[in-house]
Amino acid sequence: MSRASKASRQALPSVEETGVVAGITHEGEGIVREGKTAFVAGALPGERIKFRRTRRHKQHDDAALIEVLEPAADRVVPRCPHFGLCGGCALQHMDPLTQINAKQRELKDNLERVARAEPDAWLEPMRGPVWNYRRRARLGVKYVAKKGRVLVGFRERLAPYVAELERCEVLSDPAGRLIRPLADMIMTLSIRERLPQIEVAVADNAVALVMRVMAPLTEDDLTTLRGFERDHGLRIYLQPAGLDSVHRLPGAAPEPEQPLQYGLSDFDLTLDFSPTDFIQVNGAMNAALVSRAVELLAPTPDSAVLDLYCGLGNFTLALARRAGRVVGVEGDRELVRRGGENARRNGISNAEFHMADLMQPLPSGASWANSPYPYVLLDPPRAGAREMLPTVARLAPKRVLYISCHPGSLARDIGIMVHDHGFRLRAAGVLDMFPHTTHVESLAVLEPAGASRI
């Protein structure tokens, strides 16, 4: 349930207040602490603002920004006209360099408070493109009778409604330019009220749209979709039920199609993926991250590497170009299969893939867990890698690289590795995987406490 839906509906006095913004929340709202704390969307630290409280909570109030009386030096004009309404971005009004520095401070704060650990060295934040970078997205679709049109886009900020958008400045081209054309096309379909979602996947060689269809399409619908696909150079997939029901638009591709692909040029790799597979959102930053990961882990040509939560081989195959043997472990059977296929297609024979539920304590007898691994890479989902930490510690690697999309779970796990398993935090840093959002992608390097420094 969203924070907005939990809030009290009690009306607040329509009173304008002034205050100085003392900080920023994890959702990108300015924090005013004068009187009862207020969270003000669109306000930046250091600014003197005029605001009005709009919704009451137990510990704080939500508030609307009325006017910036004294702007912060790092305030910029948002590029997107929908900023403030659309929930896809939270920080377009903050200079991108300030954004990534704020994320580094958030990681530092989590390490201090939760992990009770300080890295020996801070890595320079990694930056990349800040516009048209997002190659994976889930867009909401809604026919709104009162507006007489279909809306396509991200949800509104702190609300369940689909934001009324014309285009998106962070989606990779051409997907970002297709918001309004998609909405107009869906408006003509017989199932416009039964098409709630579109998954977007922008590959190096194609743009795929997976449409969640809750009712059968008519022949006219199919003709319309084929024409839209042809006119915009897309691949349209239909999903009538679960993920295993996803299939290409009937009659759209008379010739066999090349799989969706993305490349890692530093390692002469091309990886195939399906339009519903997990891949990193930011293609340019993913390529830089893989190169940095191999550099930081620094496996030797005769060594073995264990890659946990390996997905379809994003890090596994790059590491295989540098190490003697790499073992990737993943909980999704389809991704394990895809990883093996990617290895074979790229001529890699020193990488192997295994399936295991890494969100549970590892059962005894897993063959891959009974070998020595001097190097371990962890790239877990937001929940972190808590269940795998005893296994990692038992393997006694000389270096662990932990890649995280959630600084809280990362800090928790680093605390366990440092205080329970005798590791030392050698280095940590962030990268700008999600510009203009509050999401934080982090790196941490751990080594046994008695090892010499990297």
C-alpha positions as a Markdown table, in Angstrom:
| # | Residue | x | y | z |
|---|---|---|---|---|
| 1 | Met | 0.0 | 0.0 | 0.0 |
| 2 | Ser | 1.4 | 3.4 | -0.9 |
| 3 | Arg | 2.2 | 6.1 | 1.6 |
| 4 | Ala | -0.5 | 8.3 | 0.1 |
| 5 | Ser | -3.1 | 5.6 | 0.6 |
| 6 | Lys | -2.2 | 5.2 | 4.2 |
| 7 | Ala | -2.4 | 8.8 | 5.0 |
| 8 | Ser | -5.2 | 10.4 | 7.0 |
| 9 | Arg | -7.9 | 12.0 | 4.9 |
| 10 | Gln | -8.4 | 14.7 | 7.5 |
| 11 | Ala | -8.4 | 18.1 | 5.8 |
| 12 | Leu | -5.6 | 20.4 | 6.7 |
| 13 | Pro | -5.9 | 24.2 | 7.0 |
| 14 | Ser | -5.1 | 26.0 | 3.8 |
| 15 | Val | -2.3 | 27.9 | 5.3 |
| 16 | Glu | 0.9 | 29.0 | 3.5 |
| 17 | Glu | 4.1 | 28.6 | 5.5 |
| 18 | Thr | 7.7 | 29.4 | 4.9 |
| 19 | Gly | 10.7 | 27.3 | 5.8 |
| 20 | Val | 14.2 | 26.2 | 5.0 |
| 21 | Val | 14.8 | 22.7 | 3.5 |
| 22 | Ala | 17.1 | 20.8 | 5.8 |
| 23 | Gly | 17.5 | 17.6 | 3.8 |
| 24 | Ile | 15.9 | 15.2 | 1.3 |
| 25 | Thr | 14.0 | 12.0 | 1.8 |
| 26 | His | 14.7 | 8.6 | 0.1 |
| 27 | Glu | 11.8 | 9.5 | -2.3 |
| 28 | Gly | 13.4 | 12.8 | -3.3 |
| 29 | Glu | 11.2 | 15.2 | -1.2 |
| 30 | Gly | 12.6 | 18.2 | 0.6 |
| 31 | Ile | 12.4 | 18.0 | 4.4 |
| 32 | Val | 11.3 | 21.0 | 6.4 |
| 33 | Arg | 11.7 | 20.5 | 10.2 |
| 34 | Glu | 10.3 | 23.8 | 11.4 |
| 35 | Gly | 7.2 | 22.8 | 13.4 |
| 36 | Lys | 5.9 | 19.4 | 12.5 |
| 37 | Thr | 8.2 | 17.9 | 9.9 |
| 38 | Ala | 6.9 | 18.4 | 6.3 |
| 39 | Phe | 8.0 | 16.5 | 3.2 |
| 40 | Val | 7.8 | 18.8 | 0.2 |
| 41 | Ala | 8.1 | 17.4 | -3.3 |
| 42 | Gly | 10.1 | 19.6 | -5.6 |
| 43 | Ala | 12.1 | 21.3 | -2.9 |
| 44 | Leu | 15.9 | 20.9 | -2.5 |
| 45 | Pro | 18.2 | 21.1 | 0.5 |
| 46 | Gly | 19.2 | 24.6 | 1.4 |
| 47 | Glu | 16.3 | 26.3 | -0.2 |
| 48 | Arg | 14.0 | 28.7 | 1.5 |
| 49 | Ile | 10.5 | 27.9 | 0.3 |
| 50 | Lys | 6.8 | 28.7 | 0.6 |
| 51 | Phe | 4.6 | 25.6 | 1.0 |
| 52 | Arg | 1.2 | 24.3 | 2.1 |
| 53 | Arg | 0.5 | 21.1 | 4.0 |
| 54 | Thr | -1.7 | 18.8 | 2.1 |
| 55 | Arg | -1.9 | 15.5 | 4.0 |
| 56 | Arg | -1.4 | 14.5 | 7.6 |
| 57 | His | 0.7 | 11.5 | 8.8 |
| 58 | Lys | 1.7 | 10.4 | 12.3 |
| 59 | Gln | 5.3 | 11.6 | 12.1 |
| 60 | His | 5.2 | 14.1 | 9.3 |
| 61 | Asp | 2.9 | 15.9 | 6.9 |
| 62 | Asp | 3.0 | 15.9 | 3.1 |
| 63 | Ala | 3.2 | 19.4 | 1.6 |
| 64 | Ala | 2.9 | 21.1 | -1.8 |
| 65 | Leu | 5.6 | 23.5 | -3.0 |
| 66 | Ile | 4.1 | 26.9 | -3.7 |
| 67 | Glu | 7.2 | 29.0 | -4.4 |
| 68 | Val | 11.0 | 28.8 | -4.1 |
| 69 | Leu | 12.0 | 32.0 | -2.4 |
| 70 | Glu | 15.8 | 31.3 | -2.4 |
| 71 | Pro | 16.8 | 28.5 | -4.8 |
| 72 | Ala | 19.7 | 26.1 | -4.2 |
| 73 | Ala | 22.7 | 26.5 | -6.4 |
| 74 | Asp | 22.2 | 23.0 | -7.8 |
| 75 | Arg | 18.6 | 23.6 | -8.9 |
| 76 | Val | 18.0 | 23.2 | -12.7 |
| 77 | Val | 15.0 | 23.4 | -15.0 |
| 78 | Pro | 13.5 | 20.0 | -15.5 |
| 79 | Arg | 13.7 | 18.9 | -19.1 |
| 80 | Cys | 10.4 | 17.0 | -19.0 |
| 81 | Pro | 7.1 | 19.0 | -19.0 |
| 82 | His | 5.5 | 16.1 | -17.1 |
| 83 | Phe | 8.0 | 16.3 | -14.2 |
| 84 | Gly | 6.1 | 16.6 | -10.9 |
| 85 | Leu | 3.1 | 14.7 | -12.1 |
| 86 | Cys | 4.8 | 11.6 | -13.5 |
| 87 | Gly | 6.3 | 9.2 | -10.9 |
| 88 | Gly | 9.0 | 8.0 | -13.3 |
| 89 | Cys | 11.5 | 10.6 | -12.1 |
| 90 | Ala | 11.9 | 12.4 | -8.8 |
| 91 | Leu | 15.1 | 14.5 | -9.2 |
| 92 | Gln | 15.0 | 16.2 | -12.6 |
| 93 | His | 15.1 | 19.6 | -10.8 |
| 94 | Met | 18.5 | 18.7 | -9.3 |
| 95 | Asp | 21.8 | 18.9 | -11.2 |
| 96 | Pro | 22.9 | 15.4 | -12.2 |
| 97 | Leu | 26.3 | 15.7 | -10.5 |
| 98 | Thr | 24.6 | 16.7 | -7.3 |
| 99 | Gln | 22.3 | 13.7 | -7.7 |
| 100 | Ile | 25.1 | 11.2 | -7.8 |
| 101 | Asn | 26.9 | 12.8 | -5.0 |
| 102 | Ala | 23.8 | 12.6 | -2.9 |
| 103 | Lys | 23.5 | 8.9 | -3.6 |
| 104 | Gln | 27.1 | 8.5 | -2.5 |
| 105 | Arg | 26.3 | 10.2 | 0.7 |
| 106 | Glu | 23.2 | 7.9 | 1.1 |
| 107 | Leu | 25.5 | 4.9 | 0.7 |
| 108 | Lys | 28.0 | 6.3 | 3.2 |
| 109 | Asp | 25.2 | 6.9 | 5.7 |
| 110 | Asn | 23.9 | 3.4 | 5.4 |
| 111 | Leu | 27.4 | 1.9 | 5.8 |
| 112 | Glu | 27.9 | 4.0 | 8.9 |
| 113 | Arg | 24.5 | 3.4 | 10.6 |
| 114 | Val | 23.7 | -0.2 | 9.5 |
| 115 | Ala | 27.0 | -1.9 | 8.6 |
| 116 | Arg | 29.1 | 0.0 | 11.2 |
| 117 | Ala | 31.9 | -0.1 | 8.6 |
| 118 | Glu | 33.9 | 2.4 | 6.7 |
| 119 | Pro | 35.6 | 1.5 | 3.4 |
| 120 | Asp | 39.4 | 1.9 | 3.2 |
| 121 | Ala | 38.8 | 3.8 | 0.0 |
| 122 | Trp | 35.8 | 5.5 | -1.8 |
| 123 | Leu | 35.5 | 4.7 | -5.4 |
| 124 | Glu | 34.9 | 7.7 | -7.8 |
| 125 | Pro | 31.2 | 7.7 | -8.7 |
| 126 | Met | 30.5 | 6.3 | -12.2 |
| 127 | Arg | 28.5 | 8.5 | -14.5 |
| 128 | Gly | 26.9 | 8.0 | -17.9 |
| 129 | Pro | 24.1 | 9.4 | -20.0 |
| 130 | Val | 21.3 | 11.0 | -18.1 |
| 131 | Trp | 18.7 | 11.2 | -20.9 |
| 132 | Asn | 17.2 | 8.5 | -23.1 |
| 133 | Tyr | 19.0 | 5.9 | -21.1 |
| 134 | Arg | 16.3 | 3.6 | -19.9 |
| 135 | Arg | 16.0 | 0.5 | -22.1 |
| 136 | Arg | 13.6 | -1.5 | -19.8 |
| 137 | Ala | 10.4 | -0.2 | -18.4 |
| 138 | Arg | 6.9 | -1.2 | -17.5 |
| 139 | Leu | 4.3 | 1.3 | -18.7 |
| 140 | Gly | 0.7 | 1.5 | -17.4 |
| 141 | Val | -2.2 | 1.7 | -19.9 |
| 142 | Lys | -5.6 | 3.1 | -19.0 |
| 143 | Tyr | -8.7 | 4.1 | -21.0 |
| 144 | Val | -10.2 | 7.1 | -19.3 |
| 145 | Ala | -13.7 | 7.7 | -20.4 |
| 146 | Lys | -13.9 | 11.3 | -18.9 |
| 147 | Lys | -10.9 | 12.3 | -21.0 |
| 148 | Gly | -12.1 | 10.3 | -24.0 |
| 149 | Arg | -8.6 | 8.9 | -24.6 |
| 150 | Val | -6.2 | 6.2 | -23.6 |
| 151 | Leu | -3.2 | 7.1 | -21.4 |
| 152 | Val | 0.2 | 5.3 | -21.6 |
| 153 | Gly | 3.0 | 6.1 | -19.1 |
| 154 | Phe | 4.3 | 5.6 | -15.6 |
| 155 | Arg | 2.1 | 6.0 | -12.6 |
| 156 | Glu | 1.5 | 9.4 | -11.1 |
| 157 | Arg | 3.7 | 10.4 | -8.2 |
| 158 | Leu | 2.3 | 8.8 | -5.0 |
| 159 | Ala | -1.0 | 7.8 | -6.8 |
| 160 | Pro | -2.2 | 4.8 | -8.7 |
| 161 | Tyr | -3.3 | 6.6 | -11.8 |
| 162 | Val | -1.5 | 6.5 | -15.1 |
| 163 | Ala | 0.1 | 9.9 | -15.8 |
| 164 | Glu | -1.0 | 11.7 | -18.9 |
| 165 | Leu | 2.2 | 11.9 | -21.0 |
| 166 | Glu | 3.1 | 12.9 | -24.5 |
| 167 | Arg | 6.6 | 11.5 | -24.5 |
| 168 | Cys | 9.3 | 10.3 | -22.0 |
| 169 | Glu | 12.8 | 11.9 | -21.8 |
| 170 | Val | 14.4 | 9.0 | -19.9 |
| 171 | Leu | 13.2 | 6.1 | -22.1 |
| 172 | Ser | 15.7 | 5.1 | -24.8 |
| 173 | Asp | 14.8 | 6.2 | -28.3 |
| 174 | Pro | 12.6 | 5.5 | -30.1 |
| 175 | Ala | 10.5 | 4.2 | -27.1 |
| 176 | Gly | 10.4 | 7.6 | -25.4 |
| 177 | Arg | 8.8 | 9.2 | -28.5 |
| 178 | Leu | 6.1 | 6.5 | -28.8 |
| 179 | Ile | 4.1 | 7.3 | -25.7 |
| 180 | Arg | 1.4 | 9.3 | -27.5 |
| 181 | Pro | 1.4 | 7.3 | -30.7 |
| 182 | Leu | 0.9 | 4.1 | -28.7 |
| 183 | Ala | -2.0 | 5.7 | -26.7 |
| 184 | Asp | -3.7 | 6.8 | -29.9 |
| 185 | Met | -3.3 | 3.4 | -31.5 |
| 186 | Ile | -4.6 | 1.5 | -28.5 |
| 187 | Met | -7.6 | 3.9 | -28.5 |
| 188 | Thr | -8.7 | 2.3 | -31.8 |
| 189 | Leu | -8.5 | -1.3 | -30.5 |
| 190 | Ser | -11.6 | -3.2 | -29.4 |
| 191 | Ile | -9.8 | -4.3 | -26.2 |
| 192 | Arg | -8.6 | -0.8 | -25.2 |
| 193 | Glu | -10.2 | -1.3 | -21.7 |
| 194 | Arg | -8.6 | -4.7 | -21.4 |
| 195 | Leu | -4.9 | -3.8 | -22.1 |
| 196 | Pro | -3.5 | -2.6 | -18.8 |
| 197 | Gln | 0.3 | -2.8 | -19.3 |
| 198 | Ile | 3.2 | -2.7 | -21.8 |
| 199 | Glu | 6.7 | -3.9 | -21.1 |
| 200 | Val | 9.4 | -2.1 | -23.1 |
| 201 | Ala | 12.7 | -3.7 | -24.0 |
| 202 | Val | 15.1 | -1.7 | -26.1 |
| 203 | Ala | 17.8 | -4.0 | -27.5 |
| 204 | Asp | 20.8 | -3.0 | -29.6 |
| 205 | Asn | 19.1 | -4.6 | -32.6 |
| 206 | Ala | 15.4 | -4.0 | -32.0 |
| 207 | Val | 12.7 | -2.5 | -29.8 |
| 208 | Ala | 10.2 | -4.9 | -28.3 |
| 209 | Leu | 6.8 | -4.1 | -26.7 |
| 210 | Val | 5.1 | -6.8 | -24.7 |
| 211 | Met | 1.4 | -6.0 | -24.4 |
| 212 | Arg | -0.6 | -7.6 | -21.6 |
| 213 | Val | -3.9 | -8.5 | -23.3 |
| 214 | Met | -6.9 | -9.5 | -21.0 |
| 215 | Ala | -9.3 | -10.3 | -23.9 |
| 216 | Pro | -9.0 | -11.8 | -27.4 |
| 217 | Leu | -8.0 | -9.5 | -30.2 |
| 218 | Thr | -10.2 | -9.2 | -33.3 |
| 219 | Glu | -8.8 | -9.5 | -36.7 |
| 220 | Asp | -9.0 | -5.7 | -37.1 |
| 221 | Asp | -7.0 | -5.3 | -33.9 |
| 222 | Leu | -4.3 | -7.6 | -35.2 |
| 223 | Thr | -4.2 | -5.6 | -38.5 |
| 224 | Thr | -3.8 | -2.4 | -36.5 |
| 225 | Leu | -1.0 | -3.8 | -34.4 |
| 226 | Arg | 0.8 | -5.1 | -37.4 |
| 227 | Gly | 0.6 | -1.7 | -39.1 |
| 228 | Phe | 1.9 | 0.0 | -36.0 |
| 229 | Glu | 4.7 | -2.5 | -35.7 |
| 230 | Arg | 5.7 | -2.0 | -39.3 |
| 231 | Asp | 5.4 | 1.8 | -39.3 |
| 232 | His | 7.6 | 2.2 | -36.2 |
| 233 | Gly | 10.1 | -0.7 | -36.8 |
| 234 | Leu | 9.1 | -2.5 | -33.6 |
| 235 | Arg | 8.5 | -6.1 | -32.4 |
| 236 | Ile | 5.2 | -6.5 | -30.7 |
| 237 | Tyr | 4.6 | -9.5 | -28.4 |
| 238 | Leu | 1.3 | -10.4 | -26.7 |
| 239 | Gln | 0.9 | -11.8 | -23.2 |
| 240 | Pro | -2.6 | -13.2 | -22.6 |
| 241 | Ala | -1.7 | -14.9 | -19.2 |
| 242 | Gly | 1.6 | -15.6 | -17.4 |
| 243 | Leu | 5.1 | -15.1 | -18.7 |
| 244 | Asp | 5.1 | -18.4 | -20.4 |
| 245 | Ser | 2.2 | -17.2 | -22.6 |
| 246 | Val | 4.3 | -14.4 | -24.2 |
| 247 | His | 4.4 | -14.8 | -28.0 |
| 248 | Arg | 5.1 | -12.7 | -31.1 |
| 249 | Leu | 2.2 | -10.9 | -32.8 |
| 250 | Pro | 0.7 | -13.4 | -35.2 |
| 251 | Gly | 1.5 | -12.8 | -38.8 |
| 252 | Ala | 4.0 | -10.0 | -38.0 |
| 253 | Ala | 7.3 | -11.7 | -38.9 |
| 254 | Pro | 7.3 | -14.0 | -42.0 |
| 255 | Glu | 11.0 | -14.6 | -41.7 |
| 256 | Pro | 12.9 | -16.0 | -38.6 |
| 257 | Glu | 14.1 | -13.1 | -36.4 |
| 258 | Gln | 17.4 | -12.6 | -34.7 |
| 259 | Pro | 17.0 | -12.7 | -30.9 |
| 260 | Leu | 17.0 | -9.4 | -29.0 |
| 261 | Gln | 20.6 | -8.6 | -28.2 |
| 262 | Tyr | 23.0 | -6.3 | -26.3 |
| 263 | Gly | 26.7 | -6.1 | -26.6 |
| 264 | Leu | 29.7 | -5.8 | -24.2 |
| 265 | Ser | 32.3 | -4.5 | -26.6 |
| 266 | Asp | 35.2 | -4.5 | -24.0 |
| 267 | Phe | 34.8 | -8.3 | -23.9 |
| 268 | Asp | 33.7 | -9.0 | -27.5 |
| 269 | Leu | 30.4 | -10.3 | -26.2 |
| 270 | Thr | 26.9 | -10.3 | -27.6 |
| 271 | Leu | 24.2 | -11.5 | -25.3 |
| 272 | Asp | 20.7 | -12.7 | -26.4 |
| 273 | Phe | 17.7 | -12.0 | -24.1 |
| 274 | Ser | 14.0 | -12.3 | -24.3 |
| 275 | Pro | 11.8 | -9.2 | -24.0 |
| 276 | Thr | 10.7 | -10.2 | -20.4 |
| 277 | Asp | 14.2 | -11.2 | -19.1 |
| 278 | Phe | 15.9 | -9.0 | -16.5 |
| 279 | Ile | 18.7 | -6.9 | -17.9 |
| 280 | Gln | 20.1 | -3.7 | -16.4 |
| 281 | Val | 18.0 | -0.7 | -17.2 |
| 282 | Asn | 20.9 | 1.5 | -18.4 |
| 283 | Gly | 22.8 | -0.1 | -21.2 |
| 284 | Ala | 25.8 | 2.3 | -21.2 |
| 285 | Met | 26.2 | 2.1 | -17.5 |
| 286 | Asn | 25.8 | -1.6 | -17.6 |
| 287 | Ala | 28.7 | -1.9 | -20.0 |
| 288 | Ala | 30.8 | 0.4 | -17.8 |
| 289 | Leu | 29.8 | -1.6 | -14.7 |
| 290 | Val | 30.8 | -4.9 | -16.1 |
| 291 | Ser | 34.2 | -3.5 | -17.1 |
| 292 | Arg | 34.7 | -2.0 | -13.6 |
| 293 | Ala | 33.6 | -5.2 | -11.9 |
| 294 | Val | 36.2 | -7.3 | -13.8 |
| 295 | Glu | 38.8 | -4.7 | -13.0 |
| 296 | Leu | 37.9 | -4.6 | -9.3 |
| 297 | Leu | 37.6 | -8.4 | -8.9 |
| 298 | Ala | 40.8 | -8.8 | -10.9 |
| 299 | Pro | 40.8 | -12.6 | -11.4 |
| 300 | Thr | 43.9 | -14.3 | -12.6 |
| 301 | Pro | 43.9 | -16.4 | -15.8 |
| 302 | Asp | 44.2 | -19.7 | -13.9 |
| 303 | Ser | 41.6 | -18.9 | -11.1 |
| 304 | Ala | 38.0 | -19.8 | -10.5 |
| 305 | Val | 35.2 | -17.3 | -10.0 |
| 306 | Leu | 31.8 | -17.8 | -8.5 |
| 307 | Asp | 29.0 | -15.5 | -9.8 |
| 308 | Leu | 25.9 | -15.7 | -7.6 |
| 309 | Tyr | 22.6 | -14.3 | -8.9 |
| 310 | Cys | 24.2 | -14.4 | -12.4 |
| 311 | Gly | 21.1 | -13.9 | -14.6 |
| 312 | Leu | 21.7 | -14.6 | -18.2 |
| 313 | Gly | 25.5 | -14.2 | -17.9 |
| 314 | Asn | 26.0 | -10.4 | -17.8 |
| 315 | Phe | 29.1 | -10.7 | -15.5 |
| 316 | Thr | 29.8 | -14.4 | -15.9 |
| 317 | Leu | 30.8 | -14.3 | -19.5 |
| 318 | Ala | 32.9 | -11.2 | -19.2 |
| 319 | Leu | 34.7 | -12.8 | -16.3 |
| 320 | Ala | 35.2 | -15.9 | -18.3 |
| 321 | Arg | 37.3 | -13.8 | -20.8 |
| 322 | Arg | 39.8 | -13.2 | -17.9 |
| 323 | Ala | 39.6 | -16.1 | -15.5 |
| 324 | Gly | 40.3 | -19.8 | -15.9 |
| 325 | Arg | 36.8 | -21.0 | -14.9 |
| 326 | Val | 33.6 | -19.2 | -14.0 |
| 327 | Val | 30.5 | -20.7 | -12.4 |
| 328 | Gly | 27.3 | -18.8 | -12.6 |
| 329 | Val | 24.3 | -19.6 | -10.3 |
| 330 | Glu | 20.8 | -18.4 | -10.8 |
| 331 | Gly | 17.3 | -19.2 | -9.5 |
| 332 | Asp | 15.4 | -18.7 | -12.7 |
| 333 | Arg | 15.6 | -21.8 | -14.9 |
| 334 | Glu | 15.0 | -19.9 | -18.2 |
| 335 | Leu | 17.9 | -17.5 | -17.4 |
| 336 | Val | 20.2 | -20.4 | -16.6 |
| 337 | Arg | 19.3 | -21.9 | -20.0 |
| 338 | Arg | 19.9 | -18.5 | -21.7 |
| 339 | Gly | 23.3 | -18.1 | -19.9 |
| 340 | Gly | 24.5 | -21.5 | -21.3 |
| 341 | Glu | 23.3 | -20.6 | -24.8 |
| 342 | Asn | 25.1 | -17.2 | -24.6 |
| 343 | Ala | 28.3 | -18.9 | -23.5 |
| 344 | Arg | 28.1 | -21.3 | -26.5 |
| 345 | Arg | 27.2 | -18.6 | -29.0 |
| 346 | Asn | 30.2 | -16.5 | -27.9 |
| 347 | Gly | 32.6 | -19.4 | -28.0 |
| 348 | Ile | 33.1 | -19.6 | -24.2 |
| 349 | Ser | 33.9 | -23.0 | -22.9 |
| 350 | Asn | 35.1 | -22.1 | -19.4 |
| 351 | Ala | 31.8 | -20.9 | -18.0 |
| 352 | Glu | 29.0 | -23.1 | -16.6 |
| 353 | Phe | 25.6 | -22.3 | -15.2 |
| 354 | His | 23.7 | -23.9 | -12.4 |
| 355 | Met | 20.2 | -23.4 | -11.0 |
| 356 | Ala | 19.6 | -22.9 | -7.2 |
| 357 | Asp | 17.2 | -21.0 | -5.0 |
| 358 | Leu | 19.6 | -18.4 | -3.6 |
| 359 | Met | 16.9 | -16.8 | -1.5 |
| 360 | Gln | 17.0 | -19.9 | 0.8 |
| 361 | Pro | 19.9 | -21.4 | 2.8 |
| 362 | Leu | 21.8 | -23.5 | 0.5 |
| 363 | Pro | 21.1 | -27.3 | 0.8 |
| 364 | Ser | 24.0 | -29.6 | 1.2 |
| 365 | Gly | 25.2 | -31.5 | -1.8 |
| 366 | Ala | 25.3 | -28.6 | -4.3 |
| 367 | Ser | 28.2 | -29.6 | -6.5 |
| 368 | Trp | 29.2 | -26.1 | -7.5 |
| 369 | Ala | 29.5 | -25.0 | -3.8 |
| 370 | Asn | 32.1 | -27.6 | -3.0 |
| 371 | Ser | 34.9 | -26.1 | -5.0 |
| 372 | Pro | 37.4 | -23.4 | -4.0 |
| 373 | Tyr | 36.7 | -19.9 | -5.4 |
| 374 | Pro | 39.3 | -17.2 | -4.8 |
| 375 | Tyr | 36.9 | -14.7 | -6.3 |
| 376 | Val | 33.1 | -14.3 | -5.7 |
| 377 | Leu | 30.7 | -11.8 | -7.3 |
| 378 | Leu | 27.3 | -11.1 | -5.7 |
| 379 | Asp | 24.6 | -9.3 | -7.7 |
| 380 | Pro | 21.4 | -10.0 | -5.7 |
| 381 | Pro | 17.9 | -8.4 | -6.0 |
| 382 | Arg | 16.8 | -5.7 | -3.6 |
| 383 | Ala | 16.3 | -8.2 | -0.8 |
| 384 | Gly | 20.1 | -8.7 | -0.7 |
| 385 | Ala | 22.2 | -11.8 | -0.3 |
| 386 | Arg | 21.8 | -12.7 | 3.4 |
| 387 | Glu | 21.1 | -16.4 | 2.8 |
| 388 | Met | 24.2 | -16.9 | 0.8 |
| 389 | Leu | 26.7 | -15.1 | 3.1 |
| 390 | Pro | 27.5 | -18.2 | 5.2 |
| 391 | Thr | 28.3 | -20.1 | 2.0 |
| 392 | Val | 30.5 | -17.3 | 0.7 |
| 393 | Ala | 32.3 | -17.1 | 4.0 |
| 394 | Arg | 32.9 | -20.9 | 4.1 |
| 395 | Leu | 34.4 | -20.7 | 0.6 |
| 396 | Ala | 37.0 | -18.3 | 2.1 |
| 397 | Pro | 37.6 | -16.2 | -1.1 |
| 398 | Lys | 40.4 | -13.7 | -1.2 |
| 399 | Arg | 38.1 | -11.1 | -2.8 |
| 400 | Val | 34.3 | -10.5 | -3.0 |
| 401 | Leu | 32.6 | -7.9 | -5.1 |
| 402 | Tyr | 29.1 | -7.1 | -4.1 |
| 403 | Ile | 26.9 | -5.2 | -6.5 |
| 404 | Ser | 23.6 | -3.9 | -5.1 |
| 405 | Cys | 20.5 | -1.9 | -6.1 |
| 406 | His | 19.5 | -1.2 | -2.5 |
| 407 | Pro | 22.0 | 0.5 | -0.1 |
| 408 | Gly | 20.0 | -0.8 | 3.0 |
| 409 | Ser | 20.3 | -4.5 | 2.2 |
| 410 | Leu | 23.9 | -4.0 | 1.0 |
| 411 | Ala | 24.8 | -2.3 | 4.3 |
| 412 | Arg | 23.1 | -5.1 | 6.3 |
| 413 | Asp | 25.0 | -7.8 | 4.4 |
| 414 | Ile | 28.3 | -6.0 | 4.7 |
| 415 | Gly | 27.8 | -5.7 | 8.4 |
| 416 | Ile | 27.4 | -9.4 | 8.6 |
| 417 | Met | 30.4 | -10.1 | 6.4 |
| 418 | Val | 32.6 | -7.7 | 8.5 |
| 419 | His | 31.4 | -8.4 | 12.0 |
| 420 | Asp | 30.4 | -12.1 | 11.8 |
| 421 | His | 32.7 | -13.5 | 9.1 |
| 422 | Gly | 35.9 | -11.6 | 9.5 |
| 423 | Phe | 36.0 | -9.6 | 6.2 |
| 424 | Arg | 37.2 | -6.0 | 5.7 |
| 425 | Leu | 35.4 | -3.5 | 3.5 |
| 426 | Arg | 38.2 | -2.4 | 1.2 |
| 427 | Ala | 36.3 | -0.1 | -1.2 |
| 428 | Ala | 32.8 | 1.2 | -1.9 |
| 429 | Gly | 31.1 | 3.6 | -4.3 |
| 430 | Val | 28.0 | 4.3 | -6.5 |
| 431 | Leu | 27.1 | 4.5 | -10.1 |
| 432 | Asp | 24.4 | 6.4 | -11.9 |
| 433 | Met | 22.3 | 3.5 | -13.2 |
| 434 | Phe | 19.1 | 5.4 | -12.7 |
| 435 | Pro | 19.6 | 9.2 | -13.3 |
| 436 | His | 16.8 | 11.5 | -12.1 |
| 437 | Thr | 15.4 | 8.8 | -9.7 |
| 438 | Thr | 16.2 | 8.1 | -6.1 |
| 439 | His | 17.4 | 4.5 | -6.9 |
| 440 | Val | 21.0 | 3.9 | -5.8 |
| 441 | Glu | 23.3 | 1.3 | -7.4 |
| 442 | Ser | 26.4 | 0.5 | -5.4 |
| 443 | Leu | 29.6 | -1.5 | -5.5 |
| 444 | Ala | 31.6 | -2.9 | -2.5 |
| 445 | Val | 34.8 | -4.8 | -2.4 |
| 446 | Leu | 35.5 | -7.1 | 0.6 |
| 447 | Glu | 38.6 | -9.1 | 1.5 |
| 448 | Pro | 39.6 | -11.2 | 4.5 |
| 449 | Ala | 40.6 | -8.9 | 7.3 |
| 450 | Gly | 44.2 | -10.0 | 7.3 |
| 451 | Ala | 44.8 | -9.6 | 3.5 |
| 452 | Ser | 47.0 | -7.0 | 2.0 |
| 453 | Arg | 45.2 | -4.0 | 0.5 |
| 454 | Ile | 44.0 | -4.0 | -3.1 |
